[in-house]
Amino acid sequence: MNGIQATLASVATASSVNAAQRARVMFCLLIAPVVAFALSAHAQAILQDPDSWWQVKVGLDLLANRSFPVVDSYSHTFAGQPWIAKEWLGQVLLALAYTASGWNGVAVLIISTIALTGVLLSWYLSTWLRPTAAVGLALLVAALIAPIYTARPHIFTFPIIVIWTATLFRAARDEQAPPLWLLALLVLWANLHATFTIGFVIAAFAGLDLLVRTRLSNPVLLGKWIAFGLLCPVVSLINPYGVKAILATFTVAYGNEAVPLIIEWDPFDASDQRLQEMGILVFLFALLVSRLRVGWAKALFIIFTLHVYLTHVRFMYLFFLLVPIVLAAEIAQQYPSLSLTKWATDRRDGLERFFAERFYQICGVAGVLLLVATAMLTSTYPVVPSQKTSARDALAFVDTHHLSGNVLNSYNFGGSLIFHGIKTFIDGRTDQLFLNGFMKTDAKTGESGGKPVLEAQLEKHAIDWALLTPDDSRIPFFDELGWKPAYADDYAVIYTRDR
């Protein structure tokens, strides 16, 4: 009799565990439609970055030419200068989406990647935390990093950096060697976006966390981590440009004159990012009040991500996306009521039982909803970039009036000019081009007393016409220099040389 009771108890326990796992999977998967629908309502905002235009165009040219560029062919000011498409794979993905369904296809691809990131983040967080807390935290993170949701290759690295960070810090916590399959993930990252070198830093912090735990007691394991760290830059060379792709990342990090002039490289500004400021303050308040014990290696990692974010707002995702992953285990261990273990042994509430019992049906409905949303976004709801970056009507005027010759353009129109086959004066590829004083001189042309500087630039680069935003500070100078206003609307102004 006791044996039968034990068997029944064992079956009941197994059934409870299975129900808990199904509920956990369901909670995590439901992030995808929630994030997708939320972003679909603001899909056009994803396409407002002026760099999206040239990123897509480079991808289209890569597909058409089947060759990797090594010199610039998109500007007239730096034509023939060394330039590499170091984010070529991300650009090809954008181009494929554009080829399939225009800008709607690009928006769908970006939204899908962000939704996948949310699912992965909640899954890794729920490895330690109860799923409701993990999902809530993942949705909060998705909202906090929304300002950097743009149609550019960096979005494709979000799922990778979540997997990379979670796996490495888990291996360090379990005192295991880092999985070698991560190196394949790094190769993919190295071909998608230049931030792959951040992966080296994350691996170093995870290795430091292992060192804190083992205190040199396991030299063999430590040797495996060192070998993994040495292999990271080696496998990163598996890209069309080899070491040039790594060196190109340092042109941004050290001494790039364009950095202070570009908004996304600005330091954190609380007046402009109130939600993010609140997120940082709430995190610090919770850390102080809870007295959460964090090893000094992880503490250094938190400081590093916060420093990078406060220095350059474009890296806000490093802090908001990675810090929860790194702290999840400590939170679960020191606050058991929030842990997955405690949740799994609790009795399922009505909502969780509903998810567990109707697991496959809910998955099917969610899948259908995603397909319907995708179909609507790609067919019935046209998404196009704003004329603030496209200058669509102005470029139509250029085409119909056969304007030709070298153009001087406002920075935000550079991407659209590249996309439409017009060589630029300046554009968003400032990580490699428009250096050696060029951008500083360009900035001076719009300053008080900048008319002679502008006049010198117009002559030096043989400018025949100008495409400017209506708020461009150089417009009065063009009037004073006798240039002819040929076109104007709410988004763009065109001047031609009065010969």
C-alpha distance (Angstrom), angle and dihedral (degrees) to the residues before:
residue distance angle dihedral
M1 . . .
N2 3.78 . .
G3 3.79 89.1 .
I4 3.79 91.4 54.2
Q5 3.78 91.2 48.3
A6 3.80 90.7 49.1
T7 3.81 90.4 50.0
L8 3.79 91.8 49.1
A9 3.79 90.5 47.9
S10 3.78 90.2 49.7
V11 3.81 91.4 50.2
A12 3.81 90.7 47.8
T13 3.80 90.7 50.1
A14 3.80 92.1 49.0
S15 3.80 90.4 47.9
S16 3.82 90.1 50.3
V17 3.80 91.3 49.7
N18 3.80 91.6 49.0
A19 3.79 90.7 48.9
A20 3.80 89.9 49.8
Q21 3.80 92.3 50.2
R22 3.79 92.0 48.2
A23 3.78 91.0 49.9
R24 3.80 89.6 48.8
V25 3.81 92.7 51.0
M26 3.80 90.7 46.4
F27 3.80 93.7 50.9
C28 3.80 91.2 50.7
L29 3.80 95.1 45.4
L30 3.79 92.6 50.6
I31 3.79 88.8 66.6
A32 3.82 89.1 73.5
P33 3.84 97.9 63.9
V34 3.82 91.9 38.3
V35 3.81 93.1 53.5
A36 3.81 92.7 39.1
F37 3.79 94.4 52.5
A38 3.81 92.7 44.0
L39 3.80 92.4 51.6
S40 3.81 94.0 41.4
A41 3.79 88.4 64.5
H42 3.80 88.1 58.7
A43 3.80 98.8 32.7
Q44 3.79 93.8 130.7
A45 3.81 90.9 60.4
I46 3.80 88.6 62.7
L47 3.81 89.5 63.2
Q48 3.80 98.3 51.2
D49 3.80 97.8 94.1
P50 3.83 108.9 104.1
D51 3.80 90.0 -142.9
S52 3.81 91.7 64.6
W53 3.81 88.6 77.6
W54 3.77 97.2 58.0
Q55 3.80 93.6 38.0
V56 3.81 89.3 59.6
K57 3.81 92.5 42.9
V58 3.81 92.9 52.3
G59 3.80 88.8 51.1
L60 3.80 91.6 49.6
D61 3.80 90.6 50.3
L62 3.82 91.4 48.3
L63 3.80 89.7 54.0
A64 3.80 92.5 45.5
N65 3.80 98.5 44.1
R66 3.82 99.2 33.0
S67 3.79 89.1 -146.0
F68 3.79 136.0 101.5
P69 3.82 116.9 -119.1
V70 3.81 119.2 -123.6
V71 3.83 98.4 176.3
D72 3.79 133.5 41.4
S73 3.78 117.1 -93.9
Y74 3.80 99.5 161.4
S75 3.82 102.7 72.1
H76 3.79 132.3 52.6
T77 3.80 93.2 -149.6
F78 3.81 96.9 58.5
A79 3.79 101.4 20.3
G80 3.79 111.6 154.6
Q81 3.80 94.1 16.9
P82 3.83 117.4 129.5
W83 3.80 111.3 -82.2
I84 3.81 130.7 155.0
A85 3.79 131.3 -164.9
K86 3.78 91.7 -129.3
E87 3.83 92.0 168.7
W88 3.77 92.3 50.3
L89 3.81 98.3 138.6
G90 3.80 93.1 52.1
Q91 3.79 89.1 48.3
V92 3.80 91.3 50.5
L93 3.81 90.9 51.3
L94 3.80 90.0 52.4
A95 3.81 90.4 47.4
L96 3.81 92.4 50.3
A97 3.79 90.7 51.1
Y98 3.81 90.2 48.3
T99 3.80 91.6 48.4
A100 3.80 90.7 50.3
S101 3.80 98.9 48.1
G102 3.79 112.8 -8.8
W103 3.78 119.3 -120.2
N104 3.80 89.6 -23.7
G105 3.78 88.3 62.9
V106 3.80 90.8 50.5
A107 3.81 90.8 51.0
V108 3.82 91.8 48.9
L109 3.81 91.5 50.6
I110 3.81 93.1 50.2
I111 3.82 93.5 45.0
S112 3.82 91.0 48.2
T113 3.80 91.1 51.9
I114 3.80 92.0 50.0
A115 3.81 90.8 47.9
L116 3.82 90.0 50.5
T117 3.80 89.2 51.1
G118 3.80 89.9 53.9
V119 3.80 91.8 50.8
L120 3.81 92.7 48.6
L121 3.80 92.8 46.3
S122 3.80 92.6 50.8
W123 3.82 90.9 45.9
Y124 3.78 94.3 53.1
L125 3.80 92.1 42.9
S126 3.81 90.1 50.2
T127 3.80 88.6 56.1
W128 3.82 83.4 79.3
L129 3.79 107.7 11.2
R130 3.79 131.1 59.0
P131 3.82 108.0 -90.8
T132 3.80 95.2 -116.5
A133 3.81 90.3 57.3
A134 3.81 92.0 42.7
V135 3.80 93.3 51.0
G136 3.79 93.2 45.2
L137 3.79 91.2 50.0
A138 3.81 92.1 46.8
L139 3.81 91.7 51.9
L140 3.81 90.2 48.7
V141 3.80 90.9 51.4
A142 3.81 90.5 48.8
A143 3.81 89.0 55.5
L144 3.82 94.5 45.3
I145 3.81 95.1 54.3
A146 3.83 94.4 42.5
P147 3.85 93.4 110.0
I148 3.80 90.3 72.2
Y149 3.81 96.0 49.9
T150 3.79 99.1 119.4
A151 3.78 135.3 140.4
R152 3.78 95.6 -97.4
P153 3.82 133.7 113.6
H154 3.82 95.5 -102.0
I155 3.82 88.9 76.7
F156 3.81 90.3 66.1
T157 3.80 90.3 61.1
F158 3.82 94.5 60.0
P159 3.83 96.0 84.5
I160 3.80 89.4 44.0
I161 3.80 95.5 51.6
V162 3.82 91.0 48.7
I163 3.81 92.3 52.4
W164 3.81 92.4 41.7
T165 3.80 95.1 51.1
A166 3.80 97.3 41.0
T167 3.80 93.8 47.6
L168 3.80 96.2 46.5
F169 3.81 96.0 47.0
R170 3.82 90.0 44.8
A171 3.81 89.9 52.8
A172 3.80 90.3 49.1
R173 3.80 91.8 49.4
D174 3.80 91.7 48.9
E175 3.82 89.8 45.2
Q176 3.77 92.5 -122.3
A177 3.78 133.7 134.9
P178 3.82 116.3 -93.2
P179 3.83 110.5 -97.2
L180 3.78 111.3 -102.6
W181 3.81 91.8 -139.9
L182 3.80 86.3 74.6
L183 3.80 87.5 72.8
A184 3.80 89.4 64.6
L185 3.79 87.9 52.0
L186 3.80 89.1 52.0
V187 3.81 90.8 53.0
L188 3.80 88.7 54.6
W189 3.80 90.1 47.7
A190 3.81 91.8 49.7
N191 3.80 90.4 57.2
L192 3.80 95.1 44.1
H193 3.79 103.3 50.9
A194 3.79 142.5 -8.0
T195 3.82 93.2 -115.5
F196 3.80 89.7 83.5
T197 3.80 88.4 102.1
I198 3.82 87.1 68.8
G199 3.79 84.8 66.8
F200 3.81 88.2 66.1
V201 3.80 89.9 55.7
I202 3.81 93.7 47.6
A203 3.81 90.1 50.5
A204 3.81 89.6 50.7
F205 3.81 92.0 53.0
A206 3.81 91.4 47.6
G207 3.82 89.1 50.2
L208 3.80 89.3 49.6
D209 3.81 89.1 52.6
L210 3.81 88.9 53.5
L211 3.80 90.4 49.3
V212 3.81 90.1 52.9
R213 3.81 90.1 52.5
T214 3.81 99.7 43.9
R215 3.82 100.1 32.8
L216 3.84 92.4 -153.2
S217 3.81 90.9 -55.2
N218 3.81 91.7 125.5
P219 3.83 108.9 42.7
V220 3.81 92.5 169.8
L221 3.79 91.7 57.8
L222 3.79 91.1 44.2
G223 3.80 88.9 51.7
K224 3.81 90.2 54.6
W225 3.80 90.2 53.4
I226 3.79 91.7 48.7
A227 3.80 90.1 49.4
F228 3.80 89.9 50.1
G229 3.80 90.3 50.8
L230 3.80 91.3 50.9
L231 3.80 91.3 48.6
C232 3.81 92.7 54.1
P233 3.83 96.9 76.0
V234 3.81 90.2 37.2
V235 3.81 95.6 57.4
S236 3.81 89.3 41.6
L237 3.79 86.4 69.2
I238 3.80 87.9 71.3
N239 3.79 94.1 99.7
P240 3.82 134.2 94.8
Y241 3.80 92.8 -93.0
G242 3.79 103.0 40.3
V243 3.79 114.4 -161.9
K244 3.82 91.7 -0.8
A245 3.82 89.0 74.6
I246 3.81 90.2 57.8
L247 3.80 94.6 43.6
A248 3.81 91.1 49.5
T249 3.80 90.5 63.3
F250 3.79 90.6 60.7
T251 3.81 92.8 55.5
V252 3.80 86.2 70.0
A253 3.80 97.9 40.7
Y254 3.81 96.0 48.3
G255 3.79 127.5 44.9
N256 3.81 100.7 -24.6
E257 3.79 105.5 155.4
A258 3.81 91.3 -157.2
V259 3.82 94.5 64.5
P260 3.84 96.9 80.9
L261 3.82 90.5 47.7
I262 3.82 99.4 53.6
I263 3.81 121.4 79.7
E264 3.80 97.5 -140.3
W265 3.81 89.5 57.0
D266 3.79 92.4 52.5
P267 3.81 119.6 115.2
F268 3.80 120.1 -103.9
D269 3.80 113.3 -69.8
A270 3.82 114.1 -164.0
S271 3.81 92.0 -162.6
D272 3.80 90.0 60.1
Q273 3.82 98.7 37.8
R274 3.78 106.5 42.2
L275 3.80 95.9 153.7
Q276 3.80 91.2 51.6
E277 3.81 91.1 46.6
M278 3.79 89.2 53.0
G279 3.80 89.8 49.3
I280 3.81 91.8 53.4
L281 3.82 93.0 46.3
V282 3.81 93.4 47.4
F283 3.80 89.6 49.8
L284 3.80 92.7 50.5
F285 3.82 91.5 45.0
A286 3.82 91.8 50.6
L287 3.80 91.2 46.5
L288 3.81 92.1 52.4
V289 3.81 97.6 42.1
S290 3.79 96.2 43.6
R291 3.79 92.5 45.4
L292 3.77 88.1 -143.9
R293 3.79 109.5 -168.8
V294 3.77 111.4 -129.8
G295 3.79 125.3 176.4
W296 3.77 115.3 -112.9
A297 3.81 92.4 -113.3
K298 3.79 91.5 58.9
A299 3.79 90.3 41.3
L300 3.81 88.9 56.7
F301 3.79 89.6 49.1
I302 3.81 90.9 53.6
I303 3.80 90.6 49.1
F304 3.81 90.2 48.6
T305 3.82 94.3 52.4
L306 3.80 91.9 44.8
H307 3.81 91.4 48.8
V308 3.80 92.7 50.7
Y309 3.80 90.5 48.6
L310 3.80 94.6 47.8
T311 3.80 89.0 48.4
H312 3.81 96.7 47.8
V313 3.81 121.4 15.2
R314 3.80 92.0 -152.3
F315 3.82 88.0 74.4
M316 3.80 96.1 57.7
Y317 3.79 88.9 116.4
L318 3.81 91.8 66.0
F319 3.79 90.7 64.7
F320 3.80 101.9 35.8
L321 3.80 96.6 38.0
L322 3.81 102.0 40.4
V323 3.81 106.1 33.6
P324 3.86 93.5 66.9
I325 3.82 89.3 51.5
V326 3.80 92.1 51.5
L327 3.83 94.6 46.1
A328 3.83 99.9 40.7
A329 3.81 94.8 90.6
E330 3.81 93.2 49.6
I331 3.80 91.8 48.3
A332 3.81 92.0 50.5
Q333 3.78 92.9 46.7
Q334 3.80 97.0 46.6
Y335 3.81 96.2 36.9
P336 3.83 105.9 39.0
S337 3.81 93.0 178.7
L338 3.84 87.0 70.3
S339 3.80 95.2 45.7
L340 3.79 128.6 109.6
T341 3.82 89.7 -129.1
K342 3.81 92.8 59.3
W343 3.79 91.7 44.0
A344 3.82 92.9 49.4
T345 3.83 91.6 54.5
D346 3.81 94.0 45.7
R347 3.74 121.1 94.0
R348 3.79 111.1 -95.0
D349 3.80 115.1 -109.3
G350 3.78 122.9 -135.0
L351 3.81 96.1 -89.8
E352 3.78 93.2 48.2
R353 3.81 92.4 47.6
F354 3.79 89.0 49.8
F355 3.82 90.8 53.8
A356 3.80 92.9 45.0
E357 3.81 95.9 47.4
R358 3.79 94.7 45.4
F359 3.79 97.2 36.8
Y360 3.80 98.8 132.9
Q361 3.80 95.0 39.6
I362 3.80 92.4 52.1
C363 3.81 91.1 46.8
G364 3.80 89.1 52.7
V365 3.80 93.8 48.6
A366 3.82 91.8 46.6
G367 3.80 89.8 50.2
V368 3.80 92.0 50.6
L369 3.82 91.0 48.5
L370 3.80 90.6 51.5
L371 3.81 91.0 49.8
V372 3.81 91.3 48.8
A373 3.81 91.5 48.1
T374 3.81 90.4 48.5
A375 3.81 92.1 48.6
M376 3.80 91.3 49.4
L377 3.78 93.2 47.1
T378 3.80 92.6 48.7
S379 3.80 98.6 44.1
T380 3.80 119.4 14.8
Y381 3.80 100.4 31.9
P382 3.82 111.0 56.2
V383 3.79 114.8 -151.9
V384 3.79 120.2 -164.1
P385 3.80 134.1 164.1
S386 3.79 116.8 -99.0
Q387 3.78 120.3 -99.2
K388 3.80 86.1 -117.0
T389 3.79 85.4 83.0
S390 3.80 103.0 16.7
A391 3.85 101.6 48.7
R392 3.80 84.1 -158.7
D393 3.79 98.6 169.4
A394 3.80 92.8 40.7
L395 3.80 91.2 53.1
A396 3.80 89.7 47.9
F397 3.81 86.6 56.7
V398 3.81 89.7 49.8
D399 3.78 89.9 52.8
T400 3.80 97.4 46.2
H401 3.81 93.2 44.9
H402 3.79 93.0 44.2
L403 3.79 96.0 -127.9
S404 3.78 110.0 -177.2
G405 3.76 141.8 165.9
N406 3.78 129.0 65.0
V407 3.80 117.5 -23.6
L408 3.78 130.7 -150.5
N409 3.79 106.7 -149.8
S410 3.77 138.7 -176.5
Y411 3.79 111.2 -107.1
N412 3.82 95.2 -109.6
F413 3.81 93.0 58.1
G414 3.80 95.0 54.8
G415 3.80 95.4 91.3
S416 3.79 94.3 49.6
L417 3.80 91.4 48.4
I418 3.81 90.6 53.5
F419 3.80 90.6 48.3
H420 3.79 90.8 52.5
G421 3.79 94.2 47.5
I422 3.81 98.5 -105.3
K423 3.79 116.2 133.8
T424 3.79 110.6 -121.8
F425 3.77 135.5 -132.7
I426 3.81 89.4 -148.3
D427 3.80 135.6 -8.7
G428 3.79 142.7 163.9
R429 3.81 97.9 -72.0
T430 3.79 91.3 95.3
D431 3.80 92.9 132.6
Q432 3.82 87.8 80.9
L433 3.81 108.4 7.8
F434 3.84 140.7 46.2
L435 3.80 91.4 45.4
N436 3.83 134.6 123.7
G437 3.79 91.4 75.9
F438 3.81 96.4 -45.9
M439 3.81 96.7 116.6
K440 3.78 93.1 42.8
T441 3.79 89.5 52.9
D442 3.79 90.9 46.7
A443 3.81 89.7 52.5
K444 3.81 90.6 50.8
T445 3.80 91.3 56.0
G446 3.80 88.5 69.3
E447 3.77 97.1 45.2
S448 3.79 126.8 95.8
G449 3.76 107.2 -75.4
G450 3.77 91.3 17.2
K451 3.80 96.1 125.3
P452 3.82 96.1 99.0
V453 3.80 90.1 47.6
L454 3.80 90.0 51.2
E455 3.78 91.7 46.9
A456 3.80 90.3 52.1
Q457 3.81 91.0 50.3
L458 3.80 92.0 49.3
E459 3.79 90.6 54.4
K460 3.79 96.6 40.1
H461 3.79 93.7 53.4
A462 3.82 96.4 34.9
I463 3.80 93.3 -123.2
D464 3.82 114.9 -165.0
W465 3.80 100.7 177.0
A466 3.79 140.5 5.9
L467 3.82 132.3 -138.7
L468 3.79 109.2 -161.5
T469 3.78 139.0 169.5
P470 3.85 112.5 -113.5
D471 3.80 90.6 -112.0
D472 3.81 94.7 50.9
S473 3.82 106.3 131.9
R474 3.82 91.2 -142.6
I475 3.79 94.8 68.7
P476 3.85 94.9 91.3
F477 3.80 88.8 52.0
F478 3.81 91.5 55.5
D479 3.80 88.9 52.3
E480 3.80 91.4 49.6
L481 3.81 91.3 47.7
G482 3.79 90.1 56.0
W483 3.78 98.3 -110.3
K484 3.81 115.7 155.5
P485 3.83 120.4 -116.9
A486 3.80 101.8 -133.3
Y487 3.80 101.9 171.6
A488 3.80 139.9 7.9
D489 3.79 137.5 174.8
D490 3.80 135.6 151.7
Y491 3.80 91.7 -74.9
A492 3.78 109.6 32.7
V493 3.80 144.4 23.0
I494 3.78 125.4 -157.2
Y495 3.79 124.5 -156.3
T496 3.79 125.7 -173.6
R497 3.79 128.9 -163.4
D498 3.81 110.9 -99.3
R499 3.77 102.9 -134.1
